[in-house]
Amino acid sequence: PFPHPILHTIWDEGKVRNDHIEYNGRVAQMDSPSGFNRHATHVMGTILGAGINSNAKGMAPKATALAYDFFSDVSEMTSQAKPDQTSIILSNHSYGTLSGWDKNGSVWTWYGDASISSTRDWKFGFYNSTSGLYDEIAYNAPYYLIVKSAGNDNSDTGDGSKPPDCDPFDCIPTNGVAKNILTVGAVKKLTDPYTNPSDVQITSFSSFGPTDDGRIKPDIVAPGQNVFSSTSASASSYEALSGTSMSAPATTGTLVLLQELYKNLHGGNLMKAATLKALVIHTAREAGENDGPDYRFGWGLLDAEAAAKTIIDSDDLNVFVKELSINNGEVYELNLQPKENTKITSTLVWNDPAGQVLAPALNPTTKMLKNDLDLRLVDDGNTMQFPWKLDPSNPAAAATKGDNAIDNIEKLELDNPEPRNYKLRVSHKGTLINGKQDFSLIITYTSLIDSRVSYYWIGNTGNWDNGANWSLSSGGVAANVVPGSDDKVVFDENSFTSDNQIVSLTQPQQCYSLRWFANEQISLSLNSHQLTIKDGLNLLSKNISSITPGVILFEGTIATDAIVNLNDNNLDDLALKFSGLDARWQITGDFKIDQIEVIEGNVTIGEHHIQLNDFIASGILSKTLTLNRTTLSGVSNTLSLDFSNVLLDGEEIQIEVPSLATYNLDVGTNTFDGSIELMGGQITVTGSGVIQSVNGFGVLIIDGNLIWDDIVLNQGTTLNIKEGTTQVITGVFDLQASVANRITIVSPGSSVATIMLEAHNKICLDNLNIENVAVTGEATVNAGTNSKLINSPNWLQASCSSILFPDFDFEFNCEKASVFFKDKSSGPIVSWRWNFGDTNSNQNLA
């Protein structure tokens, strides 16, 4: 029900107070639990509280969400999960199976099964049917990540008649041990910036792994103690609560932001769930007494900034974010050439087929991993590096490196690689279930072959061509060098000290790529000069405007596959040009621009609203423009769209023609798969192609022989068709005029224009002024008794009910079956005669 780009949901113990001031209007309760619930309301605030109370601002304060109670969670998750990106993308589950000791007031109750064990609850670490269902849902919906609280059993000590729930290990119950989910433990808030692993302190309640088969759980940790958020007592109430129920939504909200960032940088596409999970684990801060993972902190402390930077810095040179697959017997390899005294880190995650569900038992060690992938790093001397692993028989022991045959997560770290060639390798053991396994791979290292330098703007207001305004590090000292055509350009949080700064060009400039993270209100002044960019442009800020004319030229090659993200900025003084043999650019954002010109290459625009003055396709070189659900309109009252020299592709394109607008559209010979929406303005359409539809009211001028699927015009419209042209209409022709607001159809000139209607229809119209326009084709067209016709052949002018119109429909089930004919005729019918074809045939007699 919401337009927010990342569809996420919570399942919790009751109804979210969706009128709370922190998120009123942004939460939809999808079921009907009775009464507002304190816990659910608190969880939701942690994810998306707006910050009305600044201490209660959620992780994704502009997000929207769906909410359910948890009583039918599996069936509801299944209905929301889809195999593609239309799926729910994230869900938060801050609840679990009632296990071991539980305290109600001052009374302790034990929920184990004495017939299985009189001292330990078998459900801790046990992979049950719900675990299997969670894994199956995630496996079948590869973009959907389930976020689950680890549980609070470490503080459940009981009444002394049986041991505490945790010893301190093995106390995450059932569905928290599923393989394809992200299980989150709780740590205390850091009071100062992170400096070393000892800064991360576990809470007294957070449940520890391992699972019964030895897998690493929790996956990560996040703050979960004394978390201040919304509660349900009133629409403006708050309180601080503690638990992994609080650390899980902090994580979920962060993941919403990471998916949104990725989507903004990748043309509207999302990460797979395994990629998002790999990213979080790859960038987690080290926690615990020893290097590597453990069963208390998992892979470490959630680090949103590091995860975001990995997405931003992904360049397939130093940083790789890959979504791949291998078939039976295949091996994936990637060549790496690291700089000396750097580090190679790689994380492999895959959604594994659901594990085997066993009969209830205490600590069965049956392995739940089905497809066992292996991550290795091999140098050119054949020395092999292995990923981290833990020993479930000694859960307090430090992680070692070796063959991990238990987890569907493998992380490999090599400090100080030698200056030699390496191969990163992904292979598998045995036979893969379903013959194939998708996987996600994150790699960060410093490549020896990276010749590109990043230059950071430090100049506040200043000229691009002044080397003192550039640094080799964020906020660093002046490099006294101006970026060149192979250099990356960055505007970040250290580029400006205040709003209303101006970045100017005093001569043509160039760079390899441009990324803008600064949030201040900044103006670009190109002063009629050209900025040439070889790769992509990413404006993550919406606070950028242009104040003088200029050109940004994207000059690509056959290897170019770049994002041009203009976000929602007003750049209406600037022109964009694209040139490069077989180069590919994807433009994103709801922006304003003066002009877009395609000289050579392939430009794609997705589901955005673009306001511009001109589109031009120039020159004789090959070029393609793809518009997928793109809306186009003018910056002011004029717009010229010339598609005559470009191959136009896409679907559901929309051109909005508002009141006072005067637009021109030349479709050339293309098929315009979309609609022209007349909203009171005027548009002139030329060419000889196909247009899906025109709707609304205004002035439609047609100059060319065009094919239209549908023309539906409202009262007050003028349809002006050039003399001598023929407009072929294959679908609906509907003119909705009234006595007070007639529709005019006219062809100025000495000869007539023609409307040819291909469909066999009876069309009844009225209140038209028709001059010099003939009608022909398969349809019977009645202009109506109140219409005025001048030199316009073939229009009928009568009462519609008096016009005899023969028509029928037919259907049959298969070849040589009976055919059923249904009469659909209208008018003053007094008799029927059917003619089924050849009168000389023995079968098709009249």
N, C-alpha and C positions, 0 to 999 in steps of 0.2 A: 503493500500500500504506500510505500515511500519511494522517492526518487534517489535517495542516497546511494552512491555507487557501490558500496560494499554491504551486501545483504547479510545481516547477522541476527542471532536469536539468543535468548536465554531460556533455559528450562530451569525452574526453581520450585520451591516448596509452596508457592501460592501466587496470588495476584500482585502484580506491580502497581504501585500507586502512580498511575500514568498521568495524573493531573499535578504531580509535584512540580514546583516552580523550576526545578533544575532540568526538566526535560518534557514539560507539558507540550503535547502535540507531536512528540517525536517517538512515542512508544505505542505500539498497537498490541493489545492483549488479544491473542488469537483464540483462546478458549474462554470458559466462563466460571472460573473459581469464585468462591464467595469471599468477600471481604479482602481488604488490602493486607499484604504480607510484609512484615518488617524486613525479613531477610532478603526477599526478592527485590524490594525497593532499594535496599542498600547496595546490593550487587549491581543493579542497573545504574545507579548513580556513579559508581566507581568506573563503569565503562564510559558513560556519556553525559555525566553531569555538566551543565553549561558553565558553572562557576559563578552563579548568582551569589552564593557564598564562596568567596575565593578559596577557602580551605577545602571545599568539596568539589572542586573542578575535576571532571572525569578525564580519562585518557583521550577520548575522542569526542570533544564537547559539541560538535556539530552533527554527530552521527544520528541515525535513526535505528530502531530495533523492533523486532517482534518478540513476544513473550508468551510462554506457556507454563502451566504447572507441570510437575514432573511425572504425573501418574500414568500418562500414556506416551512417555518420551520416545520410546523406540519406534512406535508406529508413526508418530508425528515427525520424527527426524527422517524416517524413510520417505514420507510423503514430500518433505521439503527438499530432500537431496536429489540432485540430478547429475547425469554423467558429464555435463558441460558447464559453462560459466553462468548459466541461468540458475544454477543451484544456489541454495543457501551457502554462504562462504565460510562462516564461523558460527560456532555456538558455544555458550558457556554453561557449565554444569557444576555448580557449587553445592553438590550434595553427593551422598554415597550410600552404600549398603550399611545397614546397622550391624555392627560387628563388635565382638569383644565386649569390653565394659562400656556402660553408658550411665551417666549420672543424671538423675531427675531430682532436683532439690538436693537433699542430703542422702538420697538412697541410690546405691549402686546396683545395677542389674547387668548380668552377664548373658550375652546373646550367642554364645557358642553352642556346639552340639556335643554333649558329653559322650555320646555313643561313638563319636569320631576321635575326640580328644577331651580329656577332662581338665586340661590346663591351658590349651591354646585354641583360639577360634580358627577353624580350618579356612575361613573365608579370606584371611590375610594372605595376600600374594597369589590367590587362587584365580585362575582364568576360567570364569564361569560362562554361562550362556549369554549373558548381557555383554560381557567382554567380546565374545565372538560376534554378536550382532553389531556392536559398535565398529568392530574391524571390518565386517562385511559392508556396512553402510559406507564407511570411508573408502573402502577398496572400489566400490561401484560408483562413488562420487568423488573423483580425484581432486576437485577444487575445494572440497569441504573439509575443514579442520575442526575437530571436536576438542575443546579445551576443558580439562577436568581437574578439579581440586584433588590434591593427594589425600586429604583427610587430616584429622586432628587427634589421632589416637595415641600420640606420644605422651599426652597429658592424662590419659585414662589409666590410672593406676589401680583402680578397683578397691575392694574392701579388705584385701589381704587374704581372702580365701583361695584366690588363684593369682598367678603372676600378672603383672601389668601387661597391657596389650603389646607393647614394644619392648625389645630386650637389648638395644633400642631398635633393632632392625626388623624387617619383615612385618610391617603393619599397614600396608596400603591395601584396602579391600577391593576385590572383584573388578568392577568395571573401571577402576582407576589403573588397572594393569594391562588394559588393551594395548595392542602394539601400535596402531595407526593414529592414536590420539596424542595430545600434548598434556602430560600430567604435571601439575604445578605445585611445588612445595612453598612454604612460607618462611621468610627471613625477617629480621628486624629492619626498620628503616635505617639507611645510612645517614648519619648526622653531618658528615663531611664528604667531599668528593672521594671516590674510590681511589685508593693508592696501591693496595695489595690484597691478597685473598683473605687475610685475617680481618679486614674491614667488614666482611659479610658474616653476620652472626645468625645462626639458625634459631628459630623460636622454640619454646619449650614444648609446643604441641604438634609441630609439623611431622607427619608420618614419613617413615623411611622405607626404602626398598630393602632387599631385592624382591622381584617376583619369584614365585615358586620355581620357575625354570631358570632363574638367575639373571633375567634382563634388568637393565638399569632403569629404575624409577626412583624418584620423580625425574622427569626430563630436564626441568629447569626450576629455579626458585625466583620469587618476586616478593616485594614487601607485603606483609599480611598482618602486621600487628598494629593495633590502634589506628585503623584506617577510618578516617572521618568521611561520612557520606550521607546521602538522603535516607530517611526512614519514613514509615507509613503513618505515624501518629497524626500528622497533618500534612497539608500540601507544602509546608515550609519547615518541616522538622528535620533534624540531623542528629547523628550520634556516631561515636567511634566504636567499631567492633573489631575483633581479632579472629583470625582463622585462615586456613587455606581457601575458605570461601571468599576471602577478600583478595588474596594474591592471584587467584585464577582470573577474576574480572579485570584486574590491573593488567594482566597479560593479554586478555582478549581485546581490550581497548587499544593496547599497543599494536596488536596484530591488525586491527582495522586500519590504523594509520599506515602501517607498512604496506598493506595491500593497496590502499588508495595511492600511496606514493608510486608503487610499481605500476599501477594502472595508468597514472598520469604520464609516466615515462615510457610506456610501451603501447601507446596507441589504443588504450582502452582494454587491453588484455590483462588478466589476472595471473598471479602465480598459482601453481598447483599447491595443494596442501602440503605435500612432501617437501616442496621447495621452501615454503614458509617455515616449516618445522626445521629444515636444515639450516636456514638462514639464522633462526633464533639460537640454535645450538652452536652453530659456527662462531657466532659473535658474542656468546655469553661470556661474562667476566669470570675468571678463575675464582673458585671458592673452595674452602676446605683446607685441610692441613697439607695435602699433597697435590702434585700436578695431576691433571687429567680428571676424569669423572669420579664420583663416588655415589654411594647409595643414600646420602643425606641431602646433598645439594644437586644431585644429578650432574648435568654438564655445566652448571654454574648459574650466575645471576643474569637475568634478562637485561640486555643493554640495547635500548631502542635506538640510540644515536649510532652505535656501531653497525647495527643492522641496516639502518637507513643509508648510511654512507656506503655500505657494500652494494646496495641497490643502485645508488647514484653513480658509484665509481665503476660499475660493471662495464668492461670494455673488451672482453675476450683477449686481453693481453696480459694484464696484471690481476684482474678480478674477473672471475667467471661465475655466472649464475646459469646453470645448464639444466634443461629438462630433456632427458634422453630415455632410451630403452635398449635392451639387449634381448636377442632371441637365444634359444638353446644353442650352446656351443660357441657363442660369440664372445669376444673380448673388446671392450672399449678402451682406447688409449689416447692420451693427450701428451704431446711433447712440451716439456718445460725447460727453460734455460734460466735458472735463478742467478741473481747477483750474489757474490760472495758475502758471507756474514749477514744474511737476511733470514727469512723464515718462510717455509711452505706450510700452509694449513689447508686441509681439504676435508669436507664433510659430505658423507653419502647417506641419503635417507630414501627409503622406498615404502610405499603402502603394500604390505604383505597380505596374501590371502588369509582369511580367518583361520585361527588355530583350532586344534582339536579340543572339544569340550569333554572333560573327564567327569566321572562320578565324584561326588564330594569326598575329599581325602585331605589329610594333613601333609602339606608341603610336597606334593608330587613333583618330580623333576622332569617330567615329560616335556620335551622341547616344543614350544609353540611356533617357532620360526619355520615357515614353509619354503620360501625361496631364499636361499642363503647366498647373498652377493658378497664379494670380497673387494676391499679397497687396498691397493698396494702402490708403493712408489719405488721405482727401480732405476738406479743410475746406469750409466753406460759401462760400468765395471761389473754389472749384474748384482750389486749389493741391494738388498730389498729392505724397505722400511714398512712397518706394520702399524695398524691402528691401535687405539687404546682398547683395553678390556679389563673387566673386573672378575674377581673370584668369588662366586656366591657362597662357597664353603667357608670363606674367611672374609665376611663383608666389611670389616673394619680395615682391611689391608689396603695399601696404596694401589692405584691402577698400574698395570704393566702394559707392555706392547706385545701384540701377538695376533694370532688368528682368532677373530671374534666370530664364533659360530652360533651365537645366541640372539643378538640384537639385530633389529632392522635399521639401526643407526650405526655408522662407523665414522670415526673422526681420526684423522692422521695429522700429526704435527711433527715437522722436522726443523729444528733450530740449526742455524749456521750450515746450510748445505754447501757442499764443495762446488767450486766453479766448473761444473761439468753438466752434461745433458742428462735429463731425467725423463722417465715416462710414468705418468700417472695412469694406473690401470684399474678397470672395473671388470671383474669376471664373476663366475658363479660356480657353485658346487652342484653336482647331481643334475637332475632334470627339472627344469622350471615348470611349475604348475601353469597351465594355459599356454605353455610354450614360449612365454615372453614375460619380461618384467620391466615396467617403467621405473625410472629412478631419477632423483634430483641430486645434483652435484654442485657444491659451492667450493671455489678455490680462490685463495688470496695469496699472492706472493709478489716479489719484485722481479720483473723480467729483465734479463740482460739486454734484450733487443728493443726495449722501449726507448725510442729516440725522442718521444714527445715530452716537452716540458710544460708544466702548468704554471701560468702566471696569474697572480691574485691582485685584483684592483685594491689599492689602498689610498686612492686619491681624493675621496669625497667629490667635490666639484672639481673637474679637471679635464684635460685633453687626453684622448686615447694615445696620441703620438708622443706623449711626454713619458720617457722611461722612468722618471721619478714616481709616477703614479702606479707602478707595477712592482710586485714582490714575488719572490720564489716560494713564499710560504704565506699562509693566511695571517694577515696583520703584521707581517714581518718588515724587514728593512727594505728600502728601495733597491730594486735590481738594476735600475738605470738602463733597462733594455725594454724595447717595445716588442710585444709578441709578434711572431712571424706566422707564415701560412701553415706550419706544421705544429704550432703550439696550441695548447688548450688554455682557454680564458675562463676565469672564475670570478664571480661577484658574490661575496658571502657575508656572514654576519660581522666581519671585521673590515668591510669595504667602506662603510659610511657611518658617520657618527650621529646623523640626524636626518630628518626628512628634507625634501625639496632641494636635493643636490642634482647636478646636471653633468652627465657624461657626454663629451663632445668629440666630434671628428673634425679636424681641420684639413684632412687629406684622405684619400682612399686608404683603407686598412684591411687586414686579413688575419684569419686565425683558423685553426683546425676545427675547434668546437667552442661553444659558449654555454656556460651553465650559470644560472643566476639564482642564488638562495637568499640574497639580502631582502629584508622585508620592508625597508623604508620606502617612502614615496619618492621615486626617482624619475627624472626625465632624460630621454635620449635626444640629442641634437646632432643629427648627421650632417646638417648644413649642405645638403645636396650632394654629399659624397656617398661612395659605395663601400660597404663592409662585405668582404667575401669570406664565406665560411665553407670549408671543405666537407664537413660532416654534419653534425646536428646542432640544434639550439634548444635549450631547455630553460624556460622562464618559470620557476616554481613560485615566484611572487606574482600577485595580482595588482601590484602597486606601481607598475611601470607605464609611462606614457611617452609619446613622441611629441616634440614641439617644433621641429623643422623637417622639411622633406629629405628623403634619402632612399637608398636602395640597399637591401640585404640580398646578395647573390649567393645562392647555394650551388657550389660548383662541385659536382660529384663525378664518380667513375663507375665502372661496372660493379665494383665492390661496395659501393655506397648503399647502405640500408639504414637510414637515419630518421630520428624523430625530430620534428620541428614543433615544439610545444610553446605556443604563445600565450597559453593560459587565458585568462579573461581580461587581457590588457587592451587599452585603447592606443593603437599605433597607427592612427588614421592618416598620418603624414608619410608613412613608409610604404614602399613597394617591395614585394618579395619576388625574386626571380629564381628559376630552377633550371639548371642546365647540366647534363651529363648522360652519356650514352648508357642506357639500361640502368641508370642510377634510380634508387627508390627512396622517396621521402614520405613520411606520414605526418600530416599536420594535425595538431590537436589544440583544443581550447575554444572558448566562445569569445572571439576577439574581434576588434575592428582594425581594418587595414585599408590603405588606399587602393592598392592594386596587387593582383597575383598574376604573374606571367610565367608560363611554362614554355621553355625553348626546346628542351630535350629531356627525356627521362619519364619517370612514372611518379605521379603525385596522388596520394590518397588522403581524403578527409573523411572522418567518421561522423558519429552522431553528435554534431556540434552546430551552433548557430553562428554563422560567419557574416559579418557586415563589412561590405567593401564597396568600392566605386567601380572597379573594372576587373574583369578577368580576360586575359589575352593569351592566345596560343600562337606564338610567332615562329617564323622560319619554316624550313622544309623538313626538319629532322623529326624522327619518330618520337611521339609523346602520347601519354595516356593520363587521363584524369579520372579517378574513381571517387565517387561520392556515395557514401553509405549512410542513409538516413540523415543527410546533411540539410540544414535549413540555410538559405541564402536570402539576404536582403541588403538594401543600400545603407551606407553610412548616413547619408542625408536623403534627398529625394530623387537621386539619380543612381542608376546601376546599369552597367553594360556587361553582358555575359556573352562572349563570343566563343562558342564551342565548335565553330566550323572547321578549325584546323587542328583538332585534337580528337583522339578516340575517347569518347565518353562512356564510362562504365558505372556500375553501382545500382542502388535501389532506394526507393522511398525518398527521393530527393524532393525538397520543397522550396519553392520561391514565393516569398511573401511580398505582396505589392500593396503597401498601405496607402491611405488617403494622401493625396498631393504628390505621390510618387510618379515618376516617368521613367520606365525601365525599357531596356532593349535586350532581347534574347535571340541569338542565332544558334539553332541546334545543328546546323549543317545537315549531314546525312545521318546523324546519330539517332539512337533511341533514347529519349529522355524518360527514364523510368521514375516518374514522380509526378508531382502536381504543381500547377501554378495557382496560388491562392490569391484571388483578387479581393482586396479589402478596401476598395474605394479608389484605388489608383489606376494607372494606365500602363499597359505593357504592349510592346510591339514584338511580334514573334516572326522570325524569318527562318528560311531553310527548307529542306525537303525531307526531313526525317519524321520520326514518330514521337508523339507526346502522349503520355499516359492520360493526363486529365487536366482540365482547368475548371475551377470552381469559384463561386462568389459573385461579387458585383464590382463594376468599375468600367474600364474601357479596354477591350481586347482588340488589337489591330493585328491582322494576319497578312503577311506578305510572303507568299511562297506556297507551293503545293505540299501540304502536310497531311499526315495521318494522325488522327486523334482517337484514343480509346473512348474517352468520355468528355462531353462538354455540358456542364451544368452551371447555368448563369441565373443569378437572382435579379429581382426587379430593379429597374433603373440602369441596367447595363447597356452599353453600346458595343455591338460586334461589327467591326469594320474589316471587310475582306477585300483584298486587292482584286480589281477586275481581271478576268482571264484566269484566275487561279481556281483550283479545285481542292476543297477540304474533304477528305475521306474520314467519316466517323464510323468506327467499327462497333461501338458500344452504345452508351446512353447519350441521347441528345434531349436535354430538358431545359426549357426556358421558363422560369418561374416569374412571369410578369403579373402585374395587377392593373386595374383601371387607373389608379392614381400614379403608378410608377411603371410605365411601359418599357419594353425592351426594344431597342432599335437594331435591326440587321441591315447593313448597307454596304454597297460597293460603289465608291465614288468613281466616276469615269463613264465612258460611253458604252462599254459592254458589260455583260453580267459576270459575276462570280458564281461558283457552283458549290453546293453542299451535297456530297454523295453519302447516303446512309446505307451501309452494307447489311445491317441486321434487318430481318423481316419483322418489323414492329408497326403497330399503329400508334402514332405520336399525336397527342391532342394538346394544342397550345392555344393561347389567346392573348389579346392585348399587345400585339406586336406591330411595329412599323418596319415593313420590309421593302427595300428598294434595290433593284438591280441584282438580286440574288436568286438563282434558280435552285430547286431541290430535285434530286434524282436518286436512283438506287432502289433498294428492296423495300424500303419503308413506305408506308402511307402516312403523309404528313399533313395535318390539318392546322392551318394558321389560326382558325377560330373566327367567329362572326364579328368580333370586335377589333380585329386586326385590319391594318391598312396595307395594301399591296400595290406597288408600282413596278411594272416591268419585271416581275418575279415569277417565272413559269413554274408550273407543276405543284404549287401549293394548293391544297384544298381550302375552302373557306365556307365551312358549314357547321351545323351542330354536330359534335363528335358522335353522339348517339345515333345519328342518321347515316353514318358512314359504314358501309358494309366492309368487313375485314375478315377474310378467311385465314384461319390459322389452326394448327394442331400440334400436338406433342406425341412422342412415341417412345416405347421402351421394350427391351427384350433381354432375356437372361443370358443367352449364349447363341453361338452360331447355329442356325437351322431351328432355333426355338420359335415359339409363337411370338408374333409382334403385336403389341397392343397400342392402338391409336386413340388419342384423347382429343376431342374437339375443343379448341380454345378460341373459336371465332367470336366476333362481336358485331353489333349493329342490328338492323331490322331484318333478321334472318327469317325466311319463310320456307326454304328448302335447302337440302344439301346434296351434292354429288361428289363422290370421292373418285379420284383417278390415281391408281397406284402404279402407273407407268406404262409399259409397253402393251398396247392393246392386242398385239399378235402373240403375246406370251401365254402359255397355258397356265402359268402360276400367278402372274401379276396382272390380273384382269381389271378393267375399269368397272 
